[in-house]
């Protein structure tokens, strides 16, 4: 099961990439656990999660070929 992960702003800087491909993640909890293990600074960062262009809270199952976006806090005016 493939999942595409899109990263923006400081999160892309932390991982060194704007896009990652993950294998075998059944839900967002598993995906985030793997990402936090690979990139410990990411675990300390604030961000919201969107799955297939829908903001989520809590854990969500990831269907095949899901796109998960990690969005840092937005600022501006």
N, C-alpha and C positions, 0 to 999 in steps of 0.2 A: 504494500500500500504506500503510494507516494504522496507526499504533502509538500507543497511549495510554500516557503516562508519568506515574506517580504519584510524588510527592515528599513526603518527611516531614521534620519537625523543621527543623534548620538548612538542609537542602537546599531546602526550600520557601521559606525566608527568602532564600536566595541567588538563587533564580530569580524570586521574587516571586509564585509560584503553586504550588498544591498539585497541579495537573494540567496537563499539556501534551499537545498532539496533534502528532505528527511524521509527515511524509510521506516515502516513498521510502527507508526504512532497511531494508536486506535482513537485517542482523544487528546484534547488540549493539555490535560494534566501531564500525560506521558511526554508529549512534545516539549512542554516547558521544562520538565524535569531534565530531559536530555540536553536542552539548550543551556540551562543553568549549570549543568555539570561541565559542559564544554567551555562555557564562557561565564565564570563565576561573577564577574562584574555585572553581567546582565541580571543576575538574581537580585542585585541591590538597586537596580534601576526601576524607575516608575514608568509604566506604559499600560496601554489598554490593548486588548486582543480583539481582532475581527476575524471571523471565519466566513469565507465566501461573501465578503463585503457587508457582513452584518456584525455589529458590535455585540460582544457577549460578556457575561459575567459568570463566573463559576466554570465548571467543566462542561465540555461539549464534545460529542462524538465527531470524528473526522471521517467523512465518506472518502472513498478513493478519489484522488486528484483534487483534494481540497486546497484552497489558497488561504493561508493564515497570514495576517498582517499584524505586526507589532508596532504600535503607534505611540511615540513618546508624547509627553504633554506638549500642547501647542501654545505658543505665545504670540503676541502681536497686538495690533490695535488698529 
